[in-house]
Amino acid sequence: MYDLPSDILEHIFQFFKVQDCLNIVARVCRRFYKIVNDSGALWRSLKTDAEFDVDSFELVIVNHAKHFRDLALQFSQKRVRYNSPAMHIENTLALCKNLRHLDLSYNTSITTIEFLSEINCLTSLILTGCTSIEPNNTMNCLKYNGSCLKVLNISHCQFGDEHIASLINVVVKNLTSLELFHAESTALFSIDNAREILETRDLKELALSPNWGPPPIWADFLEEYQHVNFGEHFKAHLERIKLANFFIF
């Protein structure tokens, strides 16, 4: 195996998990170490919910930022945040200029998404549970940097009813490529809110938390847009019709 050309070894190493490449393959010999750390192909996709320390964050994320196409950097990352210069995580994400998919689910160390201005081809952004990002920051950044997004998930973020109008305005006017939009467990959306979105965006999937209007009205709405895949909160709301003590006046 040691006699194989480097490009063949690089192809073989792509079948290993990144953690295994770092912790096992790279420790076999200097040649393997160099291939693992220098190969762009090995670092195109990284999905991890590991809590990095400063050294491992530097080794895995900072050193390979330019190679990432698909990156999931989930959960708090507090050790990096509190032991690094301010905005270190966000500044590192700004180096990931080739990203197409970014999943920051429940990453509570992220306080801004201004780094989006450095990523021109991002098509999928998952911010589920990113509760440290102010809604106005999210909307302002998406307003100017979200035209390529096809997937946006802001469920369980800090949006309230007072943000609905501005959020819908961004979705309708600025997110021109959007196909999937999730905003469950944020604010409560009315039928008019949902209709405004679907009348201007040809969505394949819409997941919102509906307000507690009469379920039959929502049932008619979902029937009207039956080509759209609606989220679990819509479906749970409609289950009220099946309750034994539910009356339609």
C-alpha positions in Angstrom: 0.0 0.0 0.0 2.9 2.4 0.7 3.9 2.1 -3.0 0.6 3.3 -4.3 0.5 6.7 -6.0 -0.7 9.6 -3.7 -3.8 10.2 -5.7 -4.9 6.6 -5.3 -4.3 6.8 -1.5 -6.2 10.0 -1.4 -9.2 8.3 -3.1 -9.0 5.4 -0.6 -8.8 7.8 2.4 -12.0 9.4 1.3 -13.9 6.3 2.5 -12.7 6.9 6.1 -14.4 9.3 8.5 -12.5 12.5 9.0 -11.9 11.6 12.6 -10.4 8.3 11.6 -8.1 10.0 9.0 -6.8 12.4 11.7 -6.5 10.0 14.6 -5.5 6.8 12.8 -4.4 7.2 9.1 -2.4 10.3 9.6 -0.4 8.7 12.4 0.8 5.7 10.3 3.6 7.6 8.6 4.7 11.0 7.4 3.5 10.4 3.9 0.0 9.6 5.1 0.0 12.6 7.4 0.9 14.9 4.5 -1.8 13.4 2.3 -4.5 13.7 5.0 -3.7 17.3 5.8 -3.0 18.6 2.3 -5.8 16.9 0.4 -8.6 19.2 -0.5 -10.8 16.2 -1.5 -10.8 14.7 2.0 -12.1 18.0 3.5 -15.0 18.9 1.1 -17.5 17.6 3.6 -17.3 17.6 7.4 -20.3 17.0 9.6 -19.6 17.0 13.3 -21.3 17.7 16.6 -18.0 17.4 18.5 -17.2 20.1 21.0 -13.8 21.4 19.8 -11.1 22.8 22.0 -8.9 25.6 20.5 -6.2 23.3 19.2 -8.5 20.9 17.5 -10.6 23.7 16.0 -7.4 25.1 14.5 -6.3 21.7 13.2 -9.7 20.7 11.7 -11.6 23.8 10.9 -9.2 26.7 10.4 -6.6 24.8 8.5 -9.1 23.4 6.0 -11.6 26.2 5.8 -10.9 26.8 2.1 -11.7 23.2 1.2 -15.1 22.9 2.8 -18.2 22.6 0.6 -20.5 21.0 3.2 -19.9 21.9 6.8 -21.9 21.0 9.9 -20.5 22.7 13.0 -23.1 22.0 15.6 -23.7 22.5 19.2 -22.3 25.1 21.6 -18.5 25.3 20.9 -18.1 27.2 24.1 -14.5 26.1 24.7 -13.5 27.7 21.5 -15.6 30.8 22.1 -14.3 31.5 25.6 -10.7 30.7 24.9 -10.2 32.5 21.6 -10.3 36.1 20.4 -13.7 37.6 19.9 -15.5 36.5 16.8 -13.0 33.7 16.2 -15.6 31.2 15.0 -17.4 33.7 12.8 -14.1 34.9 11.3 -13.1 31.3 10.6 -16.4 30.7 8.8 -15.7 33.8 6.7 -12.7 31.9 5.4 -15.0 29.0 4.1 -15.6 30.8 0.8 -16.5 27.7 -1.1 -19.3 26.5 1.2 -22.5 25.3 -0.4 -24.2 23.8 2.7 -23.7 25.1 6.3 -25.4 23.6 9.4 -24.9 25.4 12.6 -27.7 23.7 14.6 -27.7 24.7 18.3 -24.3 26.4 17.9 -24.9 29.0 20.7 -21.5 30.5 20.3 -22.3 32.1 17.0 -23.5 35.7 17.6 -23.7 37.0 14.0 -24.0 35.7 10.4 -22.2 38.6 8.9 -19.7 36.1 7.5 -22.3 35.3 4.8 -21.0 38.3 2.9 -17.8 36.3 2.2 -19.6 33.1 1.0 -21.0 33.7 -2.4 -22.4 30.3 -3.4 -24.2 29.2 -0.2 -27.4 27.3 -1.0 -28.3 25.8 2.3 -28.2 27.5 5.8 -29.4 25.7 8.9 -29.6 27.9 12.0 -31.9 25.8 14.1 -31.5 26.7 17.8 -28.9 29.4 17.2 -30.3 31.5 20.0 -27.3 33.8 20.4 -28.0 35.5 17.0 -30.3 38.5 17.2 -33.3 38.3 14.8 -32.4 41.7 13.3 -28.9 40.5 12.5 -30.3 37.4 10.8 -32.7 39.4 8.7 -30.2 42.1 7.7 -27.6 39.6 6.7 -30.0 37.5 4.7 -31.4 40.6 3.1 -28.1 41.3 1.4 -26.5 37.8 1.2 -29.3 35.3 0.8 -30.1 35.4 -2.9 -28.6 32.0 -3.6 -30.2 30.2 -0.6 -32.5 27.3 -1.5 -32.8 26.0 2.1 -33.2 28.1 5.2 -34.0 26.8 8.7 -34.4 29.3 11.5 -36.6 27.1 13.8 -36.2 27.5 17.5 -34.4 30.8 17.1 -35.2 34.1 18.9 -37.8 35.4 16.6 -41.0 36.8 18.1 -44.4 38.0 16.7 -42.9 41.5 16.3 -40.5 40.2 13.7 -42.9 38.4 11.4 -43.6 41.3 9.0 -39.9 42.0 8.5 -39.0 38.3 8.2 -41.7 37.8 5.5 -40.5 40.9 3.7 -37.0 39.4 3.5 -38.3 36.0 2.3 -40.6 37.6 -0.3 -38.2 40.2 -1.6 -34.7 38.9 -1.1 -34.6 35.1 -0.9 -35.3 34.7 -4.6 -34.0 31.1 -4.9 -35.7 29.7 -1.8 -37.3 26.3 -2.0 -37.4 25.1 1.6 -38.2 27.4 4.5 -38.5 26.2 8.2 -39.4 28.6 11.1 -41.1 26.4 13.6 -41.1 27.3 17.3 -40.3 30.9 16.6 -43.3 33.3 16.1 -46.9 32.3 15.3 -47.8 32.7 11.7 -51.3 33.5 10.4 -52.8 32.1 7.2 -52.3 35.5 5.6 -48.6 35.2 6.5 -48.3 31.8 5.0 -50.2 32.7 1.9 -48.0 35.7 1.3 -45.0 33.5 1.3 -46.4 30.9 -1.0 -47.8 33.4 -3.4 -44.4 34.8 -4.0 -42.1 31.8 -3.5 -42.6 28.5 -5.2 -41.6 26.5 -2.2 -41.4 22.7 -2.0 -41.5 22.7 1.8 -42.9 25.1 4.4 -42.6 24.5 8.1 -44.1 27.2 10.4 -45.9 27.3 13.7 -49.5 28.3 12.8 -51.5 30.6 15.1 -54.5 29.0 16.8 -57.1 29.9 14.2 -59.8 27.5 13.4 -58.2 24.2 12.2 -60.8 23.8 9.3 -59.5 27.1 7.8 -55.9 25.7 7.9 -57.1 22.4 6.5 -58.6 24.3 3.5 -55.3 26.2 3.1 -53.2 23.0 3.1 -55.6 21.5 0.6 -55.1 24.5 -1.7 -51.3 24.1 -1.6 -51.2 20.3 -1.5 -48.1 20.3 -3.7 -46.2 21.8 -0.7 -44.8 19.6 2.0 -45.9 21.2 5.3 -44.1 20.8 8.6 -45.1 18.9 11.8 -46.6 21.9 13.5 -49.1 22.3 10.7 -50.0 18.6 11.0 -50.3 18.8 14.8 -52.6 21.8 14.5 -54.9 19.9 12.1 -55.1 17.0 14.5 -57.4 19.2 16.7 -60.2 18.5 14.2 -60.2 14.9 15.2 -60.7 15.6 18.9 -64.0 14.2 20.2 -65.0 17.6 21.8 -64.1 19.7 18.7 -67.1 21.6 17.3 -67.3 23.5 14.0 -69.6 26.5 14.3 
